[in-house]
Amino acid sequence: MLRVRVAELEKQHAAVFALHRKHDDSDHCVADDEMWPCDTRTTLGDDSTAEKSGVEQ
């Protein structure tokens, strides 16, 4: 049962990441037009933001 729930949450997480992506031609998020990385990606632990800020995960 726990594995099923984890799989559901991972699927939701992937769906949010798919929506919140960087515009090809600007430093803004496609979903909410915030500066990239947007608050959603930062809050959910976007790996690419850690690389840019020098934070190790």
All heavy atoms as atom14 arrays in JSON, in Angstrom:
{
  "sequence": "MLRVRVAELEKQHAAVFALHRKHDDSDHCVADDEMWPCDTRTTLGDDSTAEKSGVEQ",
  "atom14_mask": [
    [1, 1, 1, 1, 1, 1, 1, 1, 0, 0, 0, 0, 0, 0],
    [1, 1, 1, 1, 1, 1, 1, 1, 0, 0, 0, 0, 0, 0],
    [1, 1, 1, 1, 1, 1, 1, 1, 1, 1, 1, 0, 0, 0],
    [1, 1, 1, 1, 1, 1, 1, 0, 0, 0, 0, 0, 0, 0],
    [1, 1, 1, 1, 1, 1, 1, 1, 1, 1, 1, 0, 0, 0],
    [1, 1, 1, 1, 1, 1, 1, 0, 0, 0, 0, 0, 0, 0],
    [1, 1, 1, 1, 1, 0, 0, 0, 0, 0, 0, 0, 0, 0],
    [1, 1, 1, 1, 1, 1, 1, 1, 1, 0, 0, 0, 0, 0],
    [1, 1, 1, 1, 1, 1, 1, 1, 0, 0, 0, 0, 0, 0],
    [1, 1, 1, 1, 1, 1, 1, 1, 1, 0, 0, 0, 0, 0],
    [1, 1, 1, 1, 1, 1, 1, 1, 1, 0, 0, 0, 0, 0],
    [1, 1, 1, 1, 1, 1, 1, 1, 1, 0, 0, 0, 0, 0],
    [1, 1, 1, 1, 1, 1, 1, 1, 1, 1, 0, 0, 0, 0],
    [1, 1, 1, 1, 1, 0, 0, 0, 0, 0, 0, 0, 0, 0],
    [1, 1, 1, 1, 1, 0, 0, 0, 0, 0, 0, 0, 0, 0],
    [1, 1, 1, 1, 1, 1, 1, 0, 0, 0, 0, 0, 0, 0],
    [1, 1, 1, 1, 1, 1, 1, 1, 1, 1, 1, 0, 0, 0],
    [1, 1, 1, 1, 1, 0, 0, 0, 0, 0, 0, 0, 0, 0],
    [1, 1, 1, 1, 1, 1, 1, 1, 0, 0, 0, 0, 0, 0],
    [1, 1, 1, 1, 1, 1, 1, 1, 1, 1, 0, 0, 0, 0],
    [1, 1, 1, 1, 1, 1, 1, 1, 1, 1, 1, 0, 0, 0],
    [1, 1, 1, 1, 1, 1, 1, 1, 1, 0, 0, 0, 0, 0],
    [1, 1, 1, 1, 1, 1, 1, 1, 1, 1, 0, 0, 0, 0],
    [1, 1, 1, 1, 1, 1, 1, 1, 0, 0, 0, 0, 0, 0],
    [1, 1, 1, 1, 1, 1, 1, 1, 0, 0, 0, 0, 0, 0],
    [1, 1, 1, 1, 1, 1, 0, 0, 0, 0, 0, 0, 0, 0],
    [1, 1, 1, 1, 1, 1, 1, 1, 0, 0, 0, 0, 0, 0],
    [1, 1, 1, 1, 1, 1, 1, 1, 1, 1, 0, 0, 0, 0],
    [1, 1, 1, 1, 1, 1, 0, 0, 0, 0, 0, 0, 0, 0],
    [1, 1, 1, 1, 1, 1, 1, 0, 0, 0, 0, 0, 0, 0],
    [1, 1, 1, 1, 1, 0, 0, 0, 0, 0, 0, 0, 0, 0],
    [1, 1, 1, 1, 1, 1, 1, 1, 0, 0, 0, 0, 0, 0],
    [1, 1, 1, 1, 1, 1, 1, 1, 0, 0, 0, 0, 0, 0],
    [1, 1, 1, 1, 1, 1, 1, 1, 1, 0, 0, 0, 0, 0],
    [1, 1, 1, 1, 1, 1, 1, 1, 0, 0, 0, 0, 0, 0],
    [1, 1, 1, 1, 1, 1, 1, 1, 1, 1, 1, 1, 1, 1],
    [1, 1, 1, 1, 1, 1, 1, 0, 0, 0, 0, 0, 0, 0],
    [1, 1, 1, 1, 1, 1, 0, 0, 0, 0, 0, 0, 0, 0],
    [1, 1, 1, 1, 1, 1, 1, 1, 0, 0, 0, 0, 0, 0],
    [1, 1, 1, 1, 1, 1, 1, 0, 0, 0, 0, 0, 0, 0],
    [1, 1, 1, 1, 1, 1, 1, 1, 1, 1, 1, 0, 0, 0],
    [1, 1, 1, 1, 1, 1, 1, 0, 0, 0, 0, 0, 0, 0],
    [1, 1, 1, 1, 1, 1, 1, 0, 0, 0, 0, 0, 0, 0],
    [1, 1, 1, 1, 1, 1, 1, 1, 0, 0, 0, 0, 0, 0],
    [1, 1, 1, 1, 0, 0, 0, 0, 0, 0, 0, 0, 0, 0],
    [1, 1, 1, 1, 1, 1, 1, 1, 0, 0, 0, 0, 0, 0],
    [1, 1, 1, 1, 1, 1, 1, 1, 0, 0, 0, 0, 0, 0],
    [1, 1, 1, 1, 1, 1, 0, 0, 0, 0, 0, 0, 0, 0],
    [1, 1, 1, 1, 1, 1, 1, 0, 0, 0, 0, 0, 0, 0],
    [1, 1, 1, 1, 1, 0, 0, 0, 0, 0, 0, 0, 0, 0],
    [1, 1, 1, 1, 1, 1, 1, 1, 1, 0, 0, 0, 0, 0],
    [1, 1, 1, 1, 1, 1, 1, 1, 1, 0, 0, 0, 0, 0],
    [1, 1, 1, 1, 1, 1, 0, 0, 0, 0, 0, 0, 0, 0],
    [1, 1, 1, 1, 0, 0, 0, 0, 0, 0, 0, 0, 0, 0],
    [1, 1, 1, 1, 1, 1, 1, 0, 0, 0, 0, 0, 0, 0],
    [1, 1, 1, 1, 1, 1, 1, 1, 1, 0, 0, 0, 0, 0],
    [1, 1, 1, 1, 1, 1, 1, 1, 1, 0, 0, 0, 0, 0]
  ],
  "atom14_positions": [
    [[0.82, -1.2, 0.0], [0.0, 0.0, 0.0], [0.86, 1.26, 0.0], [0.57, 2.2, -0.7], [-0.93, -0.02, 1.21], [-1.76, 1.2, 1.34], [-3.47, 0.79, 1.12], [-4.19, 2.12, 1.96], [0.0, 0.0, 0.0], [0.0, 0.0, 0.0], [0.0, 0.0, 0.0], [0.0, 0.0, 0.0], [0.0, 0.0, 0.0], [0.0, 0.0, 0.0]],
    [[1.91, 1.25, 0.8], [2.8, 2.4, 0.85], [3.49, 2.63, -0.49], [3.62, 3.77, -0.95], [3.84, 2.24, 1.97], [4.82, 3.39, 2.15], [4.08, 4.69, 2.43], [5.79, 3.09, 3.26], [0.0, 0.0, 0.0], [0.0, 0.0, 0.0], [0.0, 0.0, 0.0], [0.0, 0.0, 0.0], [0.0, 0.0, 0.0], [0.0, 0.0, 0.0]],
    [[3.9, 1.56, -1.14], [4.55, 1.69, -2.45], [3.62, 2.31, -3.47], [4.04, 3.09, -4.32], [5.04, 0.34, -2.94], [6.21, -0.18, -2.17], [6.69, -1.48, -2.7], [7.76, -1.98, -1.85], [8.34, -3.13, -2.0], [7.97, -3.94, -2.98], [9.29, -3.52, -1.18], [0.0, 0.0, 0.0], [0.0, 0.0, 0.0], [0.0, 0.0, 0.0]],
    [[2.36, 1.96, -3.4], [1.37, 2.53, -4.32], [1.25, 4.02, -4.09], [1.23, 4.82, -5.03], [0.0, 1.83, -4.16], [-1.06, 2.55, -4.96], [0.09, 0.38, -4.55], [0.0, 0.0, 0.0], [0.0, 0.0, 0.0], [0.0, 0.0, 0.0], [0.0, 0.0, 0.0], [0.0, 0.0, 0.0], [0.0, 0.0, 0.0], [0.0, 0.0, 0.0]],
    [[1.2, 4.43, -2.82], [1.08, 5.85, -2.49], [2.31, 6.63, -2.94], [2.21, 7.73, -3.47], [0.84, 6.03, -0.99], [0.65, 7.47, -0.57], [-0.6, 8.07, -1.19], [-0.75, 9.44, -0.76], [-1.17, 10.43, -1.54], [-1.56, 10.18, -2.77], [-1.25, 11.64, -1.09], [0.0, 0.0, 0.0], [0.0, 0.0, 0.0], [0.0, 0.0, 0.0]],
    [[3.48, 6.05, -2.71], [4.72, 6.69, -3.13], [4.73, 6.86, -4.65], [5.1, 7.91, -5.17], [5.96, 5.89, -2.64], [7.23, 6.4, -3.31], [6.07, 5.97, -1.13], [0.0, 0.0, 0.0], [0.0, 0.0, 0.0], [0.0, 0.0, 0.0], [0.0, 0.0, 0.0], [0.0, 0.0, 0.0], [0.0, 0.0, 0.0], [0.0, 0.0, 0.0]],
    [[4.31, 5.84, -5.35], [4.25, 5.92, -6.81], [3.29, 7.02, -7.27], [3.58, 7.76, -8.22], [3.83, 4.58, -7.4], [0.0, 0.0, 0.0], [0.0, 0.0, 0.0], [0.0, 0.0, 0.0], [0.0, 0.0, 0.0], [0.0, 0.0, 0.0], [0.0, 0.0, 0.0], [0.0, 0.0, 0.0], [0.0, 0.0, 0.0], [0.0, 0.0, 0.0]],
    [[2.16, 7.15, -6.59], [1.2, 8.21, -6.91], [1.81, 9.59, -6.7], [1.67, 10.48, -7.53], [-0.06, 8.08, -6.06], [-0.93, 6.89, -6.38], [-2.05, 6.69, -5.37], [-2.12, 7.43, -4.36], [-2.87, 5.78, -5.58], [0.0, 0.0, 0.0], [0.0, 0.0, 0.0], [0.0, 0.0, 0.0], [0.0, 0.0, 0.0], [0.0, 0.0, 0.0]],
    [[2.5, 9.76, -5.58], [3.12, 11.05, -5.28], [4.24, 11.37, -6.26], [4.39, 12.53, -6.68], [3.65, 11.06, -3.84], [2.57, 11.05, -2.76], [3.2, 10.86, -1.39], [1.74, 12.32, -2.8], [0.0, 0.0, 0.0], [0.0, 0.0, 0.0], [0.0, 0.0, 0.0], [0.0, 0.0, 0.0], [0.0, 0.0, 0.0], [0.0, 0.0, 0.0]],
    [[5.02, 10.38, -6.65], [6.06, 10.6, -7.63], [5.48, 11.0, -8.98], [6.04, 11.85, -9.68], [6.94, 9.36, -7.77], [7.84, 9.14, -6.57], [8.63, 7.85, -6.63], [8.24, 6.93, -7.41], [9.63, 7.75, -5.9], [0.0, 0.0, 0.0], [0.0, 0.0, 0.0], [0.0, 0.0, 0.0], [0.0, 0.0, 0.0], [0.0, 0.0, 0.0]],
    [[4.37, 10.43, -9.33], [3.69, 10.78, -10.59], [3.2, 12.22, -10.54], [3.35, 12.98, -11.51], [2.52, 9.82, -10.83], [1.87, 9.97, -12.16], [0.8, 8.91, -12.37], [0.14, 9.03, -13.71], [-0.87, 8.0, -13.94], [0.0, 0.0, 0.0], [0.0, 0.0, 0.0], [0.0, 0.0, 0.0], [0.0, 0.0, 0.0], [0.0, 0.0, 0.0]],
    [[2.62, 12.64, -9.41], [2.16, 14.01, -9.25], [3.34, 14.98, -9.3], [3.25, 16.05, -9.91], [1.4, 14.17, -7.93], [0.07, 13.47, -7.9], [-0.59, 13.53, -6.53], [-0.06, 14.1, -5.58], [-1.75, 12.91, -6.42], [0.0, 0.0, 0.0], [0.0, 0.0, 0.0], [0.0, 0.0, 0.0], [0.0, 0.0, 0.0], [0.0, 0.0, 0.0]],
    [[4.42, 14.62, -8.65], [5.62, 15.43, -8.64], [6.14, 15.64, -10.06], [6.45, 16.77, -10.46], [6.68, 14.73, -7.77], [7.91, 15.53, -7.53], [9.03, 15.41, -8.31], [8.21, 16.45, -6.58], [9.96, 16.22, -7.86], [9.5, 16.86, -6.8], [0.0, 0.0, 0.0], [0.0, 0.0, 0.0], [0.0, 0.0, 0.0], [0.0, 0.0, 0.0]],
    [[6.19, 14.59, -10.84], [6.64, 14.67, -12.23], [5.72, 15.56, -13.06], [6.18, 16.32, -13.91], [6.74, 13.28, -12.84], [0.0, 0.0, 0.0], [0.0, 0.0, 0.0], [0.0, 0.0, 0.0], [0.0, 0.0, 0.0], [0.0, 0.0, 0.0], [0.0, 0.0, 0.0], [0.0, 0.0, 0.0], [0.0, 0.0, 0.0], [0.0, 0.0, 0.0]],
    [[4.43, 15.48, -12.81], [3.46, 16.29, -13.55], [3.67, 17.78, -13.27], [3.62, 18.61, -14.19], [2.04, 15.87, -13.2], [0.0, 0.0, 0.0], [0.0, 0.0, 0.0], [0.0, 0.0, 0.0], [0.0, 0.0, 0.0], [0.0, 0.0, 0.0], [0.0, 0.0, 0.0], [0.0, 0.0, 0.0], [0.0, 0.0, 0.0], [0.0, 0.0, 0.0]],
    [[3.92, 18.13, -12.02], [4.16, 19.53, -11.67], [5.46, 20.01, -12.32], [5.51, 21.11, -12.88], [4.22, 19.71, -10.13], [4.73, 21.09, -9.76], [2.85, 19.46, -9.52], [0.0, 0.0, 0.0], [0.0, 0.0, 0.0], [0.0, 0.0, 0.0], [0.0, 0.0, 0.0], [0.0, 0.0, 0.0], [0.0, 0.0, 0.0], [0.0, 0.0, 0.0]],
    [[6.5, 19.19, -12.28], [7.76, 19.57, -12.91], [7.59, 19.76, -14.41], [8.22, 20.62, -15.0], [8.84, 18.52, -12.62], [9.68, 18.86, -11.42], [9.12, 19.35, -10.26], [11.03, 18.67, -11.46], [9.89, 19.66, -9.16], [11.82, 18.98, -10.37], [11.25, 19.47, -9.22], [0.0, 0.0, 0.0], [0.0, 0.0, 0.0], [0.0, 0.0, 0.0]],
    [[6.75, 18.95, -15.04], [6.52, 19.09, -16.48], [5.86, 20.42, -16.81], [6.15, 21.03, -17.84], [5.67, 17.93, -16.99], [0.0, 0.0, 0.0], [0.0, 0.0, 0.0], [0.0, 0.0, 0.0], [0.0, 0.0, 0.0], [0.0, 0.0, 0.0], [0.0, 0.0, 0.0], [0.0, 0.0, 0.0], [0.0, 0.0, 0.0], [0.0, 0.0, 0.0]],
    [[4.99, 20.89, -15.95], [4.32, 22.17, -16.16], [5.24, 23.35, -15.9], [5.2, 24.36, -16.59], [3.09, 22.29, -15.26], [1.92, 21.37, -15.56], [0.86, 21.52, -14.49], [1.34, 21.66, -16.93], [0.0, 0.0, 0.0], [0.0, 0.0, 0.0], [0.0, 0.0, 0.0], [0.0, 0.0, 0.0], [0.0, 0.0, 0.0], [0.0, 0.0, 0.0]],
    [[6.04, 23.24, -14.86], [6.91, 24.33, -14.45], [8.29, 24.11, -15.04], [9.16, 23.48, -14.45], [6.97, 24.42, -12.91], [5.7, 24.89, -12.32], [5.45, 26.21, -12.04], [4.58, 24.22, -11.97], [4.23, 26.33, -11.55], [3.69, 25.13, -11.5], [0.0, 0.0, 0.0], [0.0, 0.0, 0.0], [0.0, 0.0, 0.0], [0.0, 0.0, 0.0]],
    [[8.46, 24.64, -16.25], [9.73, 24.51, -16.95], [10.13, 25.89, -17.48], [9.3, 26.79, -17.61], [9.62, 23.49, -18.08], [8.62, 23.86, -19.14], [8.39, 22.7, -20.12], [7.56, 23.11, -21.22], [6.24, 23.24, -21.17], [5.59, 23.0, -20.05], [5.55, 23.63, -22.24], [0.0, 0.0, 0.0], [0.0, 0.0, 0.0], [0.0, 0.0, 0.0]],
    [[11.39, 26.02, -17.8], [11.92, 27.3, -18.26], [11.54, 27.54, -19.71], [11.61, 26.63, -20.53], [13.44, 27.28, -18.11], [14.11, 28.58, -18.45], [15.61, 28.46, -18.24], [16.34, 29.68, -18.66], [16.33, 29.91, -20.09], [0.0, 0.0, 0.0], [0.0, 0.0, 0.0], [0.0, 0.0, 0.0], [0.0, 0.0, 0.0], [0.0, 0.0, 0.0]],
    [[11.14, 28.78, -20.0], [10.92, 29.18, -21.4], [12.22, 28.97, -22.17], [13.31, 29.19, -21.63], [10.55, 30.67, -21.49], [9.1, 30.96, -21.31], [8.16, 30.72, -22.28], [8.43, 31.48, -20.25], [6.97, 31.09, -21.84], [7.11, 31.55, -20.61], [0.0, 0.0, 0.0], [0.0, 0.0, 0.0], [0.0, 0.0, 0.0], [0.0, 0.0, 0.0]],
    [[12.1, 28.57, -23.42], [13.29, 28.38, -24.25], [14.04, 29.68, -24.51], [15.25, 29.68, -24.64], [12.91, 27.75, -25.59], [12.46, 26.31, -25.45], [12.86, 25.64, -24.47], [11.71, 25.85, -26.32], [0.0, 0.0, 0.0], [0.0, 0.0, 0.0], [0.0, 0.0, 0.0], [0.0, 0.0, 0.0], [0.0, 0.0, 0.0], [0.0, 0.0, 0.0]],
    [[13.29, 30.79, -24.57], [13.9, 32.05, -24.97], [13.95, 33.11, -23.87], [14.22, 34.28, -24.15], [13.19, 32.61, -26.2], [11.71, 32.86, -25.94], [11.2, 32.47, -24.88], [11.07, 33.46, -26.82], [0.0, 0.0, 0.0], [0.0, 0.0, 0.0], [0.0, 0.0, 0.0], [0.0, 0.0, 0.0], [0.0, 0.0, 0.0], [0.0, 0.0, 0.0]],
    [[13.69, 32.73, -22.62], [13.79, 33.7, -21.53], [14.01, 32.99, -20.2], [13.9, 31.77, -20.12], [12.53, 34.57, -21.44], [11.46, 33.82, -20.91], [0.0, 0.0, 0.0], [0.0, 0.0, 0.0], [0.0, 0.0, 0.0], [0.0, 0.0, 0.0], [0.0, 0.0, 0.0], [0.0, 0.0, 0.0], [0.0, 0.0, 0.0], [0.0, 0.0, 0.0]],
    [[14.32, 33.76, -19.18], [14.54, 33.2, -17.85], [13.27, 33.25, -17.02], [13.26, 33.76, -15.89], [15.66, 33.97, -17.13], [17.02, 33.67, -17.71], [17.18, 32.57, -18.26], [17.92, 34.51, -17.61], [0.0, 0.0, 0.0], [0.0, 0.0, 0.0], [0.0, 0.0, 0.0], [0.0, 0.0, 0.0], [0.0, 0.0, 0.0], [0.0, 0.0, 0.0]],
    [[12.19, 32.71, -17.56], [10.9, 32.68, -16.87], [10.28, 31.29, -16.95], [10.57, 30.53, -17.87], [9.94, 33.7, -17.49], [10.34, 35.11, -17.24], [11.22, 35.76, -18.06], [10.0, 35.98, -16.25], [11.41, 37.0, -17.58], [10.68, 37.15, -16.5], [0.0, 0.0, 0.0], [0.0, 0.0, 0.0], [0.0, 0.0, 0.0], [0.0, 0.0, 0.0]],
    [[9.4, 30.99, -16.01], [8.69, 29.73, -15.96], [7.5, 29.77, -16.93], [6.78, 30.77, -17.0], [8.19, 29.47, -14.54], [7.18, 28.0, -14.36], [0.0, 0.0, 0.0], [0.0, 0.0, 0.0], [0.0, 0.0, 0.0], [0.0, 0.0, 0.0], [0.0, 0.0, 0.0], [0.0, 0.0, 0.0], [0.0, 0.0, 0.0], [0.0, 0.0, 0.0]],
    [[7.29, 28.68, -17.65], [6.18, 28.6, -18.59], [4.83, 28.65, -17.87], [3.9, 29.31, -18.31], [6.27, 27.3, -19.42], [5.03, 27.07, -20.25], [7.51, 27.32, -20.3], [0.0, 0.0, 0.0], [0.0, 0.0, 0.0], [0.0, 0.0, 0.0], [0.0, 0.0, 0.0], [0.0, 0.0, 0.0], [0.0, 0.0, 0.0], [0.0, 0.0, 0.0]],
    [[4.72, 27.98, -16.72], [3.43, 27.85, -16.03], [2.97, 29.13, -15.34], [1.79, 29.47, -15.38], [3.49, 26.72, -15.0], [0.0, 0.0, 0.0], [0.0, 0.0, 0.0], [0.0, 0.0, 0.0], [0.0, 0.0, 0.0], [0.0, 0.0, 0.0], [0.0, 0.0, 0.0], [0.0, 0.0, 0.0], [0.0, 0.0, 0.0], [0.0, 0.0, 0.0]],
    [[3.89, 29.85, -14.71], [3.44, 31.01, -13.93], [4.18, 32.31, -14.26], [3.94, 33.33, -13.65], [3.55, 30.72, -12.43], [4.92, 30.26, -12.01], [5.92, 30.59, -12.69], [5.01, 29.55, -11.0], [0.0, 0.0, 0.0], [0.0, 0.0, 0.0], [0.0, 0.0, 0.0], [0.0, 0.0, 0.0], [0.0, 0.0, 0.0], [0.0, 0.0, 0.0]],
    [[5.09, 32.25, -15.22], [5.84, 33.41, -15.71], [6.7, 34.07, -14.63], [7.08, 35.23, -14.77], [4.91, 34.43, -16.38], [5.62, 35.16, -17.49], [6.48, 34.56, -18.15], [5.32, 36.36, -17.69], [0.0, 0.0, 0.0], [0.0, 0.0, 0.0], [0.0, 0.0, 0.0], [0.0, 0.0, 0.0], [0.0, 0.0, 0.0], [0.0, 0.0, 0.0]],
    [[7.02, 33.35, -13.56], [7.95, 33.86, -12.56], [9.37, 33.73, -13.1], [9.63, 32.97, -14.02], [7.86, 33.04, -11.26], [6.59, 33.22, -10.49], [6.59, 32.4, -9.2], [7.64, 31.82, -8.83], [5.55, 32.34, -8.57], [0.0, 0.0, 0.0], [0.0, 0.0, 0.0], [0.0, 0.0, 0.0], [0.0, 0.0, 0.0], [0.0, 0.0, 0.0]],
    [[10.29, 34.47, -12.49], [11.69, 34.32, -12.85], [12.12, 32.88, -12.58], [11.65, 32.24, -11.65], [12.58, 35.27, -12.03], [12.42, 36.73, -12.41], [12.92, 37.1, -14.11], [14.66, 36.75, -14.05], [0.0, 0.0, 0.0], [0.0, 0.0, 0.0], [0.0, 0.0, 0.0], [0.0, 0.0, 0.0], [0.0, 0.0, 0.0], [0.0, 0.0, 0.0]],
    [[13.0, 32.36, -13.45], [13.48, 30.99, -13.33], [14.66, 30.92, -12.39], [15.53, 31.76, -12.46], [13.88, 30.44, -14.7], [14.2, 29.0, -14.63], [15.44, 28.45, -14.61], [13.27, 27.94, -14.51], [15.34, 27.09, -14.51], [14.0, 26.75, -14.44], [11.88, 27.87, -14.45], [13.42, 25.51, -14.32], [11.29, 26.64, -14.33], [12.05, 25.47, -14.27]],
    [[14.71, 29.95, -11.5], [13.72, 28.91, -11.23], [12.56, 29.48, -10.42], [12.77, 30.28, -9.51], [14.48, 27.85, -10.44], [15.55, 28.64, -9.74], [15.92, 29.76, -10.67], [0.0, 0.0, 0.0], [0.0, 0.0, 0.0], [0.0, 0.0, 0.0], [0.0, 0.0, 0.0], [0.0, 0.0, 0.0], [0.0, 0.0, 0.0], [0.0, 0.0, 0.0]],
    [[11.35, 29.09, -10.77], [10.17, 29.6, -10.09], [10.08, 29.03, -8.67], [10.77, 28.07, -8.32], [8.9, 29.26, -10.87], [8.51, 27.51, -10.95], [0.0, 0.0, 0.0], [0.0, 0.0, 0.0], [0.0, 0.0, 0.0], [0.0, 0.0, 0.0], [0.0, 0.0, 0.0], [0.0, 0.0, 0.0], [0.0, 0.0, 0.0], [0.0, 0.0, 0.0]],
    [[9.23, 29.63, -7.86], [9.08, 29.19, -6.47], [8.64, 27.73, -6.38], [9.06, 27.01, -5.48], [8.07, 30.07, -5.74], [8.61, 31.47, -5.49], [9.84, 31.65, -5.49], [7.79, 32.39, -5.3], [0.0, 0.0, 0.0], [0.0, 0.0, 0.0], [0.0, 0.0, 0.0], [0.0, 0.0, 0.0], [0.0, 0.0, 0.0], [0.0, 0.0, 0.0]],
    [[7.81, 27.29, -7.31], [7.33, 25.91, -7.27], [8.49, 24.93, -7.42], [8.63, 23.99, -6.64], [6.28, 25.66, -8.36], [5.2, 26.57, -8.17], [5.76, 24.24, -8.33], [0.0, 0.0, 0.0], [0.0, 0.0, 0.0], [0.0, 0.0, 0.0], [0.0, 0.0, 0.0], [0.0, 0.0, 0.0], [0.0, 0.0, 0.0], [0.0, 0.0, 0.0]],
    [[9.33, 25.14, -8.43], [10.46, 24.23, -8.65], [11.44, 24.3, -7.48], [11.97, 23.29, -7.06], [11.18, 24.57, -9.95], [10.39, 24.29, -11.21], [10.22, 22.83, -11.51], [11.43, 22.13, -11.85], [11.7, 21.61, -13.04], [10.86, 21.74, -14.03], [12.82, 20.97, -13.24], [0.0, 0.0, 0.0], [0.0, 0.0, 0.0], [0.0, 0.0, 0.0]],
    [[11.67, 25.49, -6.97], [12.58, 25.64, -5.84], [12.05, 24.93, -4.6], [12.78, 24.2, -3.93], [12.81, 27.13, -5.53], [13.31, 27.76, -6.71], [13.78, 27.31, -4.39], [0.0, 0.0, 0.0], [0.0, 0.0, 0.0], [0.0, 0.0, 0.0], [0.0, 0.0, 0.0], [0.0, 0.0, 0.0], [0.0, 0.0, 0.0], [0.0, 0.0, 0.0]],
    [[10.77, 25.1, -4.32], [10.15, 24.49, -3.14], [10.15, 22.97, -3.23], [10.39, 22.28, -2.24], [8.71, 25.0, -2.98], [8.74, 26.42, -2.82], [8.03, 24.37, -1.77], [0.0, 0.0, 0.0], [0.0, 0.0, 0.0], [0.0, 0.0, 0.0], [0.0, 0.0, 0.0], [0.0, 0.0, 0.0], [0.0, 0.0, 0.0], [0.0, 0.0, 0.0]],
    [[9.9, 22.45, -4.42], [9.86, 20.99, -4.59], [11.23, 20.36, -4.75], [11.35, 19.15, -4.89], [8.97, 20.63, -5.79], [7.49, 20.94, -5.6], [6.72, 20.6, -6.87], [6.91, 20.18, -4.42], [0.0, 0.0, 0.0], [0.0, 0.0, 0.0], [0.0, 0.0, 0.0], [0.0, 0.0, 0.0], [0.0, 0.0, 0.0], [0.0, 0.0, 0.0]],
    [[12.28, 21.17, -4.71], [13.62, 20.62, -4.73], [14.17, 20.36, -6.11], [14.7, 19.3, -6.39], [0.0, 0.0, 0.0], [0.0, 0.0, 0.0], [0.0, 0.0, 0.0], [0.0, 0.0, 0.0], [0.0, 0.0, 0.0], [0.0, 0.0, 0.0], [0.0, 0.0, 0.0], [0.0, 0.0, 0.0], [0.0, 0.0, 0.0], [0.0, 0.0, 0.0]],
    [[14.06, 21.33, -6.98], [14.59, 21.21, -8.33], [16.11, 21.03, -8.27], [16.82, 21.87, -7.75], [14.24, 22.46, -9.13], [14.72, 22.4, -10.56], [15.17, 21.33, -11.01], [14.61, 23.43, -11.24], [0.0, 0.0, 0.0], [0.0, 0.0, 0.0], [0.0, 0.0, 0.0], [0.0, 0.0, 0.0], [0.0, 0.0, 0.0], [0.0, 0.0, 0.0]],
    [[16.63, 19.94, -8.82], [18.05, 19.64, -8.79], [18.89, 20.68, -9.53], [20.01, 20.96, -9.13], [18.34, 18.26, -9.39], [17.8, 17.14, -8.52], [17.61, 17.36, -7.31], [17.59, 16.04, -9.06], [0.0, 0.0, 0.0], [0.0, 0.0, 0.0], [0.0, 0.0, 0.0], [0.0, 0.0, 0.0], [0.0, 0.0, 0.0], [0.0, 0.0, 0.0]],
    [[18.35, 21.25, -10.58], [19.13, 22.21, -11.36], [19.38, 23.5, -10.58], [20.37, 24.16, -10.8], [18.44, 22.53, -12.69], [17.25, 23.22, -12.49], [0.0, 0.0, 0.0], [0.0, 0.0, 0.0], [0.0, 0.0, 0.0], [0.0, 0.0, 0.0], [0.0, 0.0, 0.0], [0.0, 0.0, 0.0], [0.0, 0.0, 0.0], [0.0, 0.0, 0.0]],
    [[18.51, 23.85, -9.63], [18.73, 25.06, -8.84], [19.87, 24.85, -7.86], [20.58, 25.77, -7.53], [17.46, 25.48, -8.08], [17.08, 24.45, -7.19], [16.34, 25.8, -9.02], [0.0, 0.0, 0.0], [0.0, 0.0, 0.0], [0.0, 0.0, 0.0], [0.0, 0.0, 0.0], [0.0, 0.0, 0.0], [0.0, 0.0, 0.0], [0.0, 0.0, 0.0]],
    [[20.05, 23.64, -7.37], [21.14, 23.35, -6.44], [22.49, 23.53, -7.13], [23.41, 24.06, -6.56], [21.0, 21.94, -5.89], [0.0, 0.0, 0.0], [0.0, 0.0, 0.0], [0.0, 0.0, 0.0], [0.0, 0.0, 0.0], [0.0, 0.0, 0.0], [0.0, 0.0, 0.0], [0.0, 0.0, 0.0], [0.0, 0.0, 0.0], [0.0, 0.0, 0.0]],
    [[22.58, 23.08, -8.37], [23.82, 23.23, -9.12], [24.19, 24.7, -9.3], [25.32, 25.08, -9.13], [23.69, 22.59, -10.49], [23.56, 21.07, -10.45], [23.26, 20.49, -11.82], [23.33, 21.25, -12.82], [22.97, 19.3, -11.9], [0.0, 0.0, 0.0], [0.0, 0.0, 0.0], [0.0, 0.0, 0.0], [0.0, 0.0, 0.0], [0.0, 0.0, 0.0]],
    [[23.2, 25.52, -9.62], [23.45, 26.93, -9.87], [23.82, 27.69, -8.61], [24.57, 28.64, -8.65], [22.22, 27.58, -10.53], [21.97, 27.05, -11.92], [20.7, 27.62, -12.49], [20.38, 26.99, -13.82], [19.09, 27.37, -14.32], [0.0, 0.0, 0.0], [0.0, 0.0, 0.0], [0.0, 0.0, 0.0], [0.0, 0.0, 0.0], [0.0, 0.0, 0.0]],
    [[23.26, 27.28, -7.48], [23.52, 28.01, -6.24], [24.72, 27.46, -5.49], [25.12, 28.0, -4.48], [22.29, 27.94, -5.33], [22.06, 26.63, -4.91], [0.0, 0.0, 0.0], [0.0, 0.0, 0.0], [0.0, 0.0, 0.0], [0.0, 0.0, 0.0], [0.0, 0.0, 0.0], [0.0, 0.0, 0.0], [0.0, 0.0, 0.0], [0.0, 0.0, 0.0]],
    [[25.28, 26.33, -5.95], [26.42, 25.73, -5.29], [26.05, 24.87, -4.1], [26.9, 24.45, -3.36], [0.0, 0.0, 0.0], [0.0, 0.0, 0.0], [0.0, 0.0, 0.0], [0.0, 0.0, 0.0], [0.0, 0.0, 0.0], [0.0, 0.0, 0.0], [0.0, 0.0, 0.0], [0.0, 0.0, 0.0], [0.0, 0.0, 0.0], [0.0, 0.0, 0.0]],
    [[24.78, 24.59, -3.92], [24.32, 23.77, -2.81], [24.43, 22.31, -3.2], [24.0, 21.92, -4.29], [22.85, 24.1, -2.45], [22.34, 23.16, -1.37], [22.74, 25.53, -2.02], [0.0, 0.0, 0.0], [0.0, 0.0, 0.0], [0.0, 0.0, 0.0], [0.0, 0.0, 0.0], [0.0, 0.0, 0.0], [0.0, 0.0, 0.0], [0.0, 0.0, 0.0]],
    [[24.99, 21.5, -2.32], [25.06, 20.06, -2.59], [23.86, 19.37, -2.02], [23.37, 19.74, -0.97], [26.33, 19.46, -1.97], [27.58, 19.93, -2.65], [28.81, 19.25, -2.07], [28.64, 18.14, -1.51], [29.88, 19.81, -2.16], [0.0, 0.0, 0.0], [0.0, 0.0, 0.0], [0.0, 0.0, 0.0], [0.0, 0.0, 0.0], [0.0, 0.0, 0.0]],
    [[23.39, 18.33, -2.75], [22.24, 17.57, -2.24], [22.65, 16.17, -1.97], [23.5, 15.6, -2.53], [21.1, 17.59, -3.25], [20.49, 18.95, -3.33], [19.24, 18.94, -4.2], [18.92, 17.98, -4.91], [18.5, 20.01, -4.13], [0.0, 0.0, 0.0], [0.0, 0.0, 0.0], [0.0, 0.0, 0.0], [0.0, 0.0, 0.0], [0.0, 0.0, 0.0]]
  ]
}
